[in-house]
Structure formats: C-alpha cells, structure tokens
C-alpha cells in the first residue's frame, strides 16, 4: 500500500501535467491556430490566390469506398480562389480501383480542375503503408506537372479516413498565408492545422477509457512542433528535399524535418 505522502506527490504531479496540457492545448486551439489570424493576412501582391494550384492527394488502400467518396465530397466543398486538382493514390492490391475512379469522376467530374490517380506497386526496400504510397503520389504529381511552373503548386496529403472541419476554411487559410509570406520561404512552409483524433462514434457509444485516450492524444498532438497526419506545403520544396522516404515510418514528420534541415525556413 502506498504511503499518503507518496500518493500526494503522485496526485500533485499528475494534476500539474494535466494543467499544463490543458493550458497548451487551449492556447493552440483558440489562439495560436486562430483561423482569422491567417485569413486576414496582408498579401505581398507578388502572387494572387487565383495563381495557386492545390494538388489534393488522397491515400487510399483497403478502406471502404464510401469513406473515399465522403472525403472527396468534403474536398469539393472547400472554397478557394486557386485551382483544385484531385489525386487519388491507390495501392496495386486494390483490385477495383478503376471502378472507384469512375465513380468519383461521375459524381465530381465538374468539381475539380482535373482528376488524376496513381497506382502504387510495392518496390524492393519500401515498406507497406502510407509512406510508400505517399512517395508515389508525390512523384506522380511532379511527373504530371513537369511542363508547369510549380512555384505556386501546393501539395496536400489526406488519409481516406479523415474528415474536415465544417467551416470549410482550410484552403482559404493556406492561400492567405502563401500570399502573405516572402517568396524565398514558401518552399519551406508546412501547413499544420489542428488535428482531432477520435473513433468516429457518438459519445454514447464510446467508453470512458477511449474518450480519455482521445482527449490526451489530442492535447498532446496540438503541442507538437511538427506536422502529424496532414502534410501540406510547396510541391517544389517537397521535390527539392527528396520526397517522403518510402522505406521509413513516421513519414509525415520526416517530410517536415527534411524541409527544416535542407531548406532552412
């Protein structure tokens, strides 16, 4: 049995940790990542929002088709001034990928500037998972745009099971920041919106342990100084640092780290 003074120390330490996590989480959610702070940014006028091309890449493997269609619909609903190109990255193990591409084209063919897809076949030295597929979509985008000026192309990666905030401000915020920073630092930008992790069920169907875990995870994720799950930034900068490593885990924060180390901004 623990002595009272030991229990008291445990309670004090645990309580202090919770207070710090709550404070930092609140700061990030309500102040540091205040969307209006970005949307109201002053443009430098060297580039306009309509000059931006958004390559919206969805990594899709064995998830239900309905999840893919739902995310594509979410991306369609995002307002922006620039062009939106949809890129779906399939795995070669997805035998019905052509049917899914056709379905997306039928439902949303007029909602995007273009719709592309890639099919990733696992290569020697690559690991199974999103890292290698993420790499495949980056190379595919660079190949498709080889005759373009990619200085204002923003590549954003989405996992199929993601859902977007109902305020639909994601691309507007990205465009506002892009147009407000010095052109020399745009290649090194990483856009990091708040991420909320959940089981995707109503609270009535979630147990206390799962809800507590999600809360602690969300609070800690908002404290991280690097991108998690959502990766977005300059396609030219991404290519310059050598893409996402297809043979390493933790691919999301590796891209961020490579850009910080090699681009200096």
Beta strands, then each sheet from edge to edge (+ up, - down):
strand 1: 53-60
strand 2: 83-91
strand 3: 114-120
strand 4: 153-159
strand 5: 231-234
sheet 1: 3+ 2+ 1+ 4+ 5-
end
